[in-house]
Amino acid sequence: MARNEVRPIVKLRSTAGTGYTYVTRKNRRNDPDRMVLRKFDPIARKHVAFREER
């Protein structure tokens, strides 16, 4: 149970508006705010910011 509370599964959605998502885990103690990662969007065919979706 502790695993799900500390490191929840989050969905990262592309800010390019393509609807592409990545799924990852994050440490809630280190990153209490919404996570933003720059990753590759294959639909847009470039690196864009992916924002955490709740």
N, CA, C and O atoms as a Tripos MOL2 file, in Angstrom:
@<TRIPOS>MOLECULE
protein
  216   215    54     0     0
PROTEIN
NO_CHARGES

@<TRIPOS>ATOM
      1 N           0.8060   -1.2000    0.0000 N.3       1 MET1
      2 CA          0.0000    0.0000    0.0000 C.3       1 MET1
      3 C           0.8510    1.2660    0.0000 C.2       1 MET1
      4 O           0.5050    2.2450   -0.6610 O.2       1 MET1
      5 N           1.9520    1.2520    0.7320 N.am      2 ALA2
      6 CA          2.7930    2.4370    0.8120 C.3       2 ALA2
      7 C           3.3540    2.8060   -0.5550 C.2       2 ALA2
      8 O           3.6120    3.9790   -0.8240 O.2       2 ALA2
      9 N           3.5410    1.8290   -1.4040 N.am      3 ARG3
     10 CA          4.0870    2.1030   -2.7300 C.3       3 ARG3
     11 C           3.1750    3.0290   -3.5280 C.2       3 ARG3
     12 O           3.6610    3.9390   -4.1990 O.2       3 ARG3
     13 N           1.8900    2.8170   -3.4680 N.am      4 ASN4
     14 CA          0.9570    3.6480   -4.2300 C.3       4 ASN4
     15 C           0.8300    5.0530   -3.6600 C.2       4 ASN4
     16 O           0.5270    5.9890   -4.4000 O.2       4 ASN4
     17 N           1.0550    5.2200   -2.3660 N.am      5 GLU5
     18 CA          0.9210    6.5360   -1.7550 C.3       5 GLU5
     19 C           2.1330    7.4200   -2.0480 C.2       5 GLU5
     20 O           1.9780    8.6150   -2.2960 O.2       5 GLU5
     21 N           3.3330    6.8470   -2.0220 N.am      6 VAL6
     22 CA          4.5430    7.6430   -2.1930 C.3       6 VAL6
     23 C           4.8600    7.8700   -3.6620 C.2       6 VAL6
     24 O           5.2410    8.9750   -4.0490 O.2       6 VAL6
     25 N           4.7070    6.8320   -4.4890 N.am      7 ARG7
     26 CA          5.0430    6.9390   -5.9100 C.3       7 ARG7
     27 C           3.8250    6.6050   -6.7750 C.2       7 ARG7
     28 O           3.7310    5.4960   -7.3020 O.2       7 ARG7
     29 N           2.9040    7.5390   -6.9240 N.am      8 PRO8
     30 CA          1.7020    7.2610   -7.7170 C.3       8 PRO8
     31 C           2.0060    7.2480   -9.2200 C.2       8 PRO8
     32 O           2.9800    7.8450   -9.6770 O.2       8 PRO8
     33 N           1.1640    6.5630   -9.9610 N.am      9 ILE9
     34 CA          1.2560    6.5510  -11.4230 C.3       9 ILE9
     35 C           0.6120    7.8350  -11.9290 C.2       9 ILE9
     36 O          -0.5170    8.1560  -11.5580 O.2       9 ILE9
     37 N           1.3350    8.5720  -12.7820 N.am     10 VAL10
     38 CA          0.8050    9.8120  -13.3470 C.3      10 VAL10
     39 C           0.8230    9.7160  -14.8680 C.2      10 VAL10
     40 O           1.6340    9.0010  -15.4570 O.2      10 VAL10
     41 N          -0.0820   10.4480  -15.4790 N.am     11 LYS11
     42 CA         -0.1770   10.4980  -16.9310 C.3      11 LYS11
     43 C           0.3480   11.8490  -17.3900 C.2      11 LYS11
     44 O          -0.0810   12.8880  -16.8890 O.2      11 LYS11
     45 N           1.2740   11.8380  -18.3410 N.am     12 LEU12
     46 CA          1.8440   13.0670  -18.8950 C.3      12 LEU12
     47 C           1.2330   13.3040  -20.2670 C.2      12 LEU12
     48 O           1.3760   12.4640  -21.1550 O.2      12 LEU12
     49 N           0.5550   14.4310  -20.4590 N.am     13 ARG13
     50 CA         -0.1050   14.7510  -21.7240 C.3      13 ARG13
     51 C           0.6650   15.8410  -22.4550 C.2      13 ARG13
     52 O           1.1470   16.7910  -21.8380 O.2      13 ARG13
     53 N           0.7740   15.7010  -23.7590 N.am     14 SER14
     54 CA          1.5130   16.6350  -24.5970 C.3      14 SER14
     55 C           0.8530   18.0100  -24.6020 C.2      14 SER14
     56 O          -0.3710   18.1240  -24.6760 O.2      14 SER14
     57 N           1.6840   19.0580  -24.5230 N.am     15 THR15
     58 CA          1.1680   20.4240  -24.6080 C.3      15 THR15
     59 C           1.0220   20.8820  -26.0550 C.2      15 THR15
     60 O           0.5540   21.9900  -26.3150 O.2      15 THR15
     61 N           1.4280   20.0210  -27.0020 N.am     16 ALA16
     62 CA          1.3020   20.3740  -28.4210 C.3      16 ALA16
     63 C          -0.1280   20.1870  -28.9200 C.2      16 ALA16
     64 O          -0.4420   20.5720  -30.0460 O.2      16 ALA16
     65 N          -0.9920   19.6030  -28.1010 N.am     17 GLY17
     66 CA         -2.3870   19.4390  -28.4920 C.3      17 GLY17
     67 C          -2.6540   18.2060  -29.3300 C.2      17 GLY17
     68 O          -3.7180   18.1020  -29.9420 O.2      17 GLY17
     69 N          -1.7150   17.2630  -29.3760 N.am     18 THR18
     70 CA         -1.8960   16.0610  -30.1740 C.3      18 THR18
     71 C          -2.6460   14.9760  -29.4150 C.2      18 THR18
     72 O          -3.1720   14.0470  -30.0260 O.2      18 THR18
     73 N          -2.6990   15.0830  -28.0930 N.am     19 GLY19
     74 CA         -3.3700   14.0740  -27.2950 C.3      19 GLY19
     75 C          -2.4910   12.9010  -26.9300 C.2      19 GLY19
     76 O          -2.9690   11.9500  -26.3110 O.2      19 GLY19
     77 N          -1.2170   12.9360  -27.2940 N.am     20 TYR20
     78 CA         -0.2950   11.8480  -26.9860 C.3      20 TYR20
     79 C           0.0650   11.8970  -25.5080 C.2      20 TYR20
     80 O           0.2580   12.9770  -24.9500 O.2      20 TYR20
     81 N           0.1580   10.7210  -24.8680 N.am     21 THR21
     82 CA          0.4590   10.6710  -23.4420 C.3      21 THR21
     83 C           1.5740    9.6760  -23.1460 C.2      21 THR21
     84 O           1.7700    8.7020  -23.8730 O.2      21 THR21
     85 N           2.2940    9.9380  -22.0710 N.am     22 TYR22
     86 CA          3.2440    9.0050  -21.4820 C.3      22 TYR22
     87 C           2.7170    8.6590  -20.0970 C.2      22 TYR22
     88 O           2.0140    9.4640  -19.4860 O.2      22 TYR22
     89 N           3.0440    7.4780  -19.5950 N.am     23 VAL23
     90 CA          2.6690    7.0750  -18.2460 C.3      23 VAL23
     91 C           3.9520    6.8010  -17.4740 C.2      23 VAL23
     92 O           4.8280    6.0810  -17.9540 O.2      23 VAL23
     93 N           4.0640    7.3730  -16.2780 N.am     24 THR24
     94 CA          5.2490    7.2100  -15.4610 C.3      24 THR24
     95 C           4.8660    7.2780  -13.9900 C.2      24 THR24
     96 O           3.7000    7.4860  -13.6530 O.2      24 THR24
     97 N           5.8420    7.1040  -13.1250 N.am     25 ARG25
     98 CA          5.6430    7.2630  -11.6800 C.3      25 ARG25
     99 C           6.4330    8.4660  -11.2250 C.2      25 ARG25
    100 O           7.4300    8.8390  -11.8430 O.2      25 ARG25
    101 N           5.9790    9.0810  -10.1260 N.am     26 LYS26
    102 CA          6.7220   10.1920   -9.5730 C.3      26 LYS26
    103 C           6.7640   10.0740   -8.0620 C.2      26 LYS26
    104 O           5.8790    9.4820   -7.4440 O.2      26 LYS26
    105 N           7.8070   10.6490   -7.4760 N.am     27 ASN27
    106 CA          7.9440   10.6570   -6.0340 C.3      27 ASN27
    107 C           7.2180   11.8850   -5.5060 C.2      27 ASN27
    108 O           7.6340   13.0150   -5.7610 O.2      27 ASN27
    109 N           6.1480   11.6690   -4.7810 N.am     28 ARG28
    110 CA          5.3130   12.7680   -4.3080 C.3      28 ARG28
    111 C           6.0390   13.6370   -3.2720 C.2      28 ARG28
    112 O           5.7490   14.8280   -3.1560 O.2      28 ARG28
    113 N           6.9730   13.0550   -2.5270 N.am     29 ARG29
    114 CA          7.7160   13.8320   -1.5300 C.3      29 ARG29
    115 C           8.6810   14.8120   -2.1870 C.2      29 ARG29
    116 O           8.8270   15.9410   -1.7200 O.2      29 ARG29
    117 N           9.3380   14.3940   -3.2590 N.am     30 ASN30
    118 CA         10.2970   15.2650   -3.9440 C.3      30 ASN30
    119 C           9.6280   16.2290   -4.9090 C.2      30 ASN30
    120 O          10.1090   17.3490   -5.0870 O.2      30 ASN30
    121 N           8.5340   15.8240   -5.5320 N.am     31 ASP31
    122 CA          7.8380   16.6360   -6.5370 C.3      31 ASP31
    123 C           6.3610   16.7700   -6.1810 C.2      31 ASP31
    124 O           5.5270   16.1090   -6.7990 O.2      31 ASP31
    125 N           6.0140   17.6060   -5.2020 N.am     32 PRO32
    126 CA          4.6010   17.7320   -4.8380 C.3      32 PRO32
    127 C           3.7840   18.4850   -5.8870 C.2      32 PRO32
    128 O           2.5670   18.3150   -5.9510 O.2      32 PRO32
    129 N           4.4280   19.3120   -6.7100 N.am     33 ASP33
    130 CA          3.7190   20.0650   -7.7420 C.3      33 ASP33
    131 C           3.5420   19.2090   -8.9910 C.2      33 ASP33
    132 O           4.0320   18.0810   -9.0600 O.2      33 ASP33
    133 N           2.8470   19.7480   -9.9610 N.am     34 ARG34
    134 CA          2.6560   19.0070  -11.2090 C.3      34 ARG34
    135 C           3.9690   18.9020  -11.9610 C.2      34 ARG34
    136 O           4.7240   19.8690  -12.0670 O.2      34 ARG34
    137 N           4.2250   17.7180  -12.4770 N.am     35 MET35
    138 CA          5.4730   17.4360  -13.1670 C.3      35 MET35
    139 C           5.4000   17.9210  -14.6190 C.2      35 MET35
    140 O           4.3750   17.7580  -15.2810 O.2      35 MET35
    141 N           6.4860   18.5130  -15.1080 N.am     36 VAL36
    142 CA          6.5950   18.9190  -16.5080 C.3      36 VAL36
    143 C           7.9050   18.3610  -17.0340 C.2      36 VAL36
    144 O           8.9740   18.6920  -16.5220 O.2      36 VAL36
    145 N           7.8280   17.5130  -18.0580 N.am     37 LEU37
    146 CA          9.0100   16.9240  -18.6690 C.3      37 LEU37
    147 C           9.0060   17.2250  -20.1620 C.2      37 LEU37
    148 O           7.9490   17.2890  -20.7900 O.2      37 LEU37
    149 N          10.1920   17.4090  -20.7190 N.am     38 ARG38
    150 CA         10.3260   17.6380  -22.1620 C.3      38 ARG38
    151 C          10.6470   16.2970  -22.8060 C.2      38 ARG38
    152 O          11.7240   15.7370  -22.6000 O.2      38 ARG38
    153 N           9.6940   15.7870  -23.5930 N.am     39 LYS39
    154 CA          9.8340   14.4670  -24.2100 C.3      39 LYS39
    155 C           9.4250   14.5430  -25.6700 C.2      39 LYS39
    156 O           8.8890   15.5530  -26.1260 O.2      39 LYS39
    157 N           9.6840   13.4650  -26.3970 N.am     40 PHE40
    158 CA          9.3890   13.4150  -27.8280 C.3      40 PHE40
    159 C           7.9220   13.0830  -28.0700 C.2      40 PHE40
    160 O           7.3930   12.1280  -27.5000 O.2      40 PHE40
    161 N           7.2780   13.8590  -28.9030 N.am     41 ASP41
    162 CA          5.9010   13.6030  -29.3220 C.3      41 ASP41
    163 C           5.9530   13.0760  -30.7550 C.2      41 ASP41
    164 O           6.2460   13.8390  -31.6750 O.2      41 ASP41
    165 N           5.6730   11.7720  -30.9660 N.am     42 PRO42
    166 CA          5.7880   11.2060  -32.3190 C.3      42 PRO42
    167 C           4.7460   11.7450  -33.2950 C.2      42 PRO42
    168 O           4.9660   11.7050  -34.5050 O.2      42 PRO42
    169 N           3.6390   12.2370  -32.8050 N.am     43 ILE43
    170 CA          2.6200   12.7850  -33.7080 C.3      43 ILE43
    171 C           3.0660   14.1500  -34.2350 C.2      43 ILE43
    172 O           2.9300   14.4380  -35.4240 O.2      43 ILE43
    173 N           3.6020   14.9900  -33.3380 N.am     44 ALA44
    174 CA          4.1150   16.3010  -33.7350 C.3      44 ALA44
    175 C           5.5230   16.1980  -34.3240 C.2      44 ALA44
    176 O           6.0010   17.1270  -34.9750 O.2      44 ALA44
    177 N           6.1830   15.0570  -34.0870 N.am     45 ARG45
    178 CA          7.5290   14.7600  -34.5740 C.3      45 ARG45
    179 C           8.5650   15.7580  -34.0740 C.2      45 ARG45
    180 O           9.4420   16.1870  -34.8250 O.2      45 ARG45
    181 N           8.4560   16.1300  -32.7770 N.am     46 LYS46
    182 CA          9.4480   16.9960  -32.1520 C.3      46 LYS46
    183 C           9.3340   16.8690  -30.6380 C.2      46 LYS46
    184 O           8.3660   16.3100  -30.1220 O.2      46 LYS46
    185 N          10.3240   17.3900  -29.9400 N.am     47 HIS47
    186 CA         10.3000   17.3920  -28.4810 C.3      47 HIS47
    187 C           9.4360   18.5480  -27.9950 C.2      47 HIS47
    188 O           9.6020   19.6880  -28.4290 O.2      47 HIS47
    189 N           8.5170   18.2420  -27.0910 N.am     48 VAL48
    190 CA          7.6250   19.2610  -26.5230 C.3      48 VAL48
    191 C           7.5150   18.9920  -25.0080 C.2      48 VAL48
    192 O           7.9470   17.9520  -24.5110 O.2      48 VAL48
    193 N           6.9360   19.9430  -24.3140 N.am     49 ALA49
    194 CA          6.7150   19.7880  -22.8790 C.3      49 ALA49
    195 C           5.4980   18.9010  -22.6500 C.2      49 ALA49
    196 O           4.4670   19.0530  -23.3050 O.2      49 ALA49
    197 N           5.6370   17.9810  -21.7180 N.am     50 PHE50
    198 CA          4.5380   17.1230  -21.3160 C.3      50 PHE50
    199 C           4.1970   17.4680  -19.8810 C.2      50 PHE50
    200 O           5.0690   17.4380  -19.0120 O.2      50 PHE50
    201 N           2.9320   17.7970  -19.6170 N.am     51 ARG51
    202 CA          2.4920   18.2330  -18.2950 C.3      51 ARG51
    203 C           1.6920   17.1250  -17.6310 C.2      51 ARG51
    204 O           0.9400   16.4010  -18.2850 O.2      51 ARG51
    205 N           1.8660   17.0060  -16.3270 N.am     52 GLU52
    206 CA          1.1490   15.9800  -15.5590 C.3      52 GLU52
    207 C          -0.3500   16.2740  -15.5610 C.2      52 GLU52
    208 O          -0.7850   17.4110  -15.3740 O.2      52 GLU52
    209 N          -1.1140   15.2170  -15.7780 N.am     53 GLU53
    210 CA         -2.5680   15.2950  -15.7900 C.3      53 GLU53
    211 C          -3.1100   14.5300  -14.6020 C.2      53 GLU53
    212 O          -2.6390   13.4260  -14.3270 O.2      53 GLU53
    213 N          -4.0580   15.0600  -13.9030 N.am     54 ARG54
    214 CA         -4.5850   14.3700  -12.7260 C.3      54 ARG54
    215 C          -5.9100   13.7320  -12.9860 C.2      54 ARG54
    216 O          -6.4830   13.1120  -12.0910 O.2      54 ARG54
@<TRIPOS>BOND
     1     1     2 1
     2     2     3 1
     3     3     4 2
     4     3     5 am
     5     5     6 1
     6     6     7 1
     7     7     8 2
     8     7     9 am
     9     9    10 1
    10    10    11 1
    11    11    12 2
    12    11    13 am
    13    13    14 1
    14    14    15 1
    15    15    16 2
    16    15    17 am
    17    17    18 1
    18    18    19 1
    19    19    20 2
    20    19    21 am
    21    21    22 1
    22    22    23 1
    23    23    24 2
    24    23    25 am
    25    25    26 1
    26    26    27 1
    27    27    28 2
    28    27    29 am
    29    29    30 1
    30    30    31 1
    31    31    32 2
    32    31    33 am
    33    33    34 1
    34    34    35 1
    35    35    36 2
    36    35    37 am
    37    37    38 1
    38    38    39 1
    39    39    40 2
    40    39    41 am
    41    41    42 1
    42    42    43 1
    43    43    44 2
    44    43    45 am
    45    45    46 1
    46    46    47 1
    47    47    48 2
    48    47    49 am
    49    49    50 1
    50    50    51 1
    51    51    52 2
    52    51    53 am
    53    53    54 1
    54    54    55 1
    55    55    56 2
    56    55    57 am
    57    57    58 1
    58    58    59 1
    59    59    60 2
    60    59    61 am
    61    61    62 1
    62    62    63 1
    63    63    64 2
    64    63    65 am
    65    65    66 1
    66    66    67 1
    67    67    68 2
    68    67    69 am
    69    69    70 1
    70    70    71 1
    71    71    72 2
    72    71    73 am
    73    73    74 1
    74    74    75 1
    75    75    76 2
    76    75    77 am
    77    77    78 1
    78    78    79 1
    79    79    80 2
    80    79    81 am
    81    81    82 1
    82    82    83 1
    83    83    84 2
    84    83    85 am
    85    85    86 1
    86    86    87 1
    87    87    88 2
    88    87    89 am
    89    89    90 1
    90    90    91 1
    91    91    92 2
    92    91    93 am
    93    93    94 1
    94    94    95 1
    95    95    96 2
    96    95    97 am
    97    97    98 1
    98    98    99 1
    99    99   100 2
   100    99   101 am
   101   101   102 1
   102   102   103 1
   103   103   104 2
   104   103   105 am
   105   105   106 1
   106   106   107 1
   107   107   108 2
   108   107   109 am
   109   109   110 1
   110   110   111 1
   111   111   112 2
   112   111   113 am
   113   113   114 1
   114   114   115 1
   115   115   116 2
   116   115   117 am
   117   117   118 1
   118   118   119 1
   119   119   120 2
   120   119   121 am
   121   121   122 1
   122   122   123 1
   123   123   124 2
   124   123   125 am
   125   125   126 1
   126   126   127 1
   127   127   128 2
   128   127   129 am
   129   129   130 1
   130   130   131 1
   131   131   132 2
   132   131   133 am
   133   133   134 1
   134   134   135 1
   135   135   136 2
   136   135   137 am
   137   137   138 1
   138   138   139 1
   139   139   140 2
   140   139   141 am
   141   141   142 1
   142   142   143 1
   143   143   144 2
   144   143   145 am
   145   145   146 1
   146   146   147 1
   147   147   148 2
   148   147   149 am
   149   149   150 1
   150   150   151 1
   151   151   152 2
   152   151   153 am
   153   153   154 1
   154   154   155 1
   155   155   156 2
   156   155   157 am
   157   157   158 1
   158   158   159 1
   159   159   160 2
   160   159   161 am
   161   161   162 1
   162   162   163 1
   163   163   164 2
   164   163   165 am
   165   165   166 1
   166   166   167 1
   167   167   168 2
   168   167   169 am
   169   169   170 1
   170   170   171 1
   171   171   172 2
   172   171   173 am
   173   173   174 1
   174   174   175 1
   175   175   176 2
   176   175   177 am
   177   177   178 1
   178   178   179 1
   179   179   180 2
   180   179   181 am
   181   181   182 1
   182   182   183 1
   183   183   184 2
   184   183   185 am
   185   185   186 1
   186   186   187 1
   187   187   188 2
   188   187   189 am
   189   189   190 1
   190   190   191 1
   191   191   192 2
   192   191   193 am
   193   193   194 1
   194   194   195 1
   195   195   196 2
   196   195   197 am
   197   197   198 1
   198   198   199 1
   199   199   200 2
   200   199   201 am
   201   201   202 1
   202   202   203 1
   203   203   204 2
   204   203   205 am
   205   205   206 1
   206   206   207 1
   207   207   208 2
   208   207   209 am
   209   209   210 1
   210   210   211 1
   211   211   212 2
   212   211   213 am
   213   213   214 1
   214   214   215 1
   215   215   216 2
@<TRIPOS>SUBSTRUCTURE
     1 MET1         2 RESIDUE 1 A MET
     2 ALA2         6 RESIDUE 1 A ALA
     3 ARG3        10 RESIDUE 1 A ARG
     4 ASN4        14 RESIDUE 1 A ASN
     5 GLU5        18 RESIDUE 1 A GLU
     6 VAL6        22 RESIDUE 1 A VAL
     7 ARG7        26 RESIDUE 1 A ARG
     8 PRO8        30 RESIDUE 1 A PRO
     9 ILE9        34 RESIDUE 1 A ILE
    10 VAL10       38 RESIDUE 1 A VAL
    11 LYS11       42 RESIDUE 1 A LYS
    12 LEU12       46 RESIDUE 1 A LEU
    13 ARG13       50 RESIDUE 1 A ARG
    14 SER14       54 RESIDUE 1 A SER
    15 THR15       58 RESIDUE 1 A THR
    16 ALA16       62 RESIDUE 1 A ALA
    17 GLY17       66 RESIDUE 1 A GLY
    18 THR18       70 RESIDUE 1 A THR
    19 GLY19       74 RESIDUE 1 A GLY
    20 TYR20       78 RESIDUE 1 A TYR
    21 THR21       82 RESIDUE 1 A THR
    22 TYR22       86 RESIDUE 1 A TYR
    23 VAL23       90 RESIDUE 1 A VAL
    24 THR24       94 RESIDUE 1 A THR
    25 ARG25       98 RESIDUE 1 A ARG
    26 LYS26      102 RESIDUE 1 A LYS
    27 ASN27      106 RESIDUE 1 A ASN
    28 ARG28      110 RESIDUE 1 A ARG
    29 ARG29      114 RESIDUE 1 A ARG
    30 ASN30      118 RESIDUE 1 A ASN
    31 ASP31      122 RESIDUE 1 A ASP
    32 PRO32      126 RESIDUE 1 A PRO
    33 ASP33      130 RESIDUE 1 A ASP
    34 ARG34      134 RESIDUE 1 A ARG
    35 MET35      138 RESIDUE 1 A MET
    36 VAL36      142 RESIDUE 1 A VAL
    37 LEU37      146 RESIDUE 1 A LEU
    38 ARG38      150 RESIDUE 1 A ARG
    39 LYS39      154 RESIDUE 1 A LYS
    40 PHE40      158 RESIDUE 1 A PHE
    41 ASP41      162 RESIDUE 1 A ASP
    42 PRO42      166 RESIDUE 1 A PRO
    43 ILE43      170 RESIDUE 1 A ILE
    44 ALA44      174 RESIDUE 1 A ALA
    45 ARG45      178 RESIDUE 1 A ARG
    46 LYS46      182 RESIDUE 1 A LYS
    47 HIS47      186 RESIDUE 1 A HIS
    48 VAL48      190 RESIDUE 1 A VAL
    49 ALA49      194 RESIDUE 1 A ALA
    50 PHE50      198 RESIDUE 1 A PHE
    51 ARG51      202 RESIDUE 1 A ARG
    52 GLU52      206 RESIDUE 1 A GLU
    53 GLU53      210 RESIDUE 1 A GLU
    54 ARG54      214 RESIDUE 1 A ARG
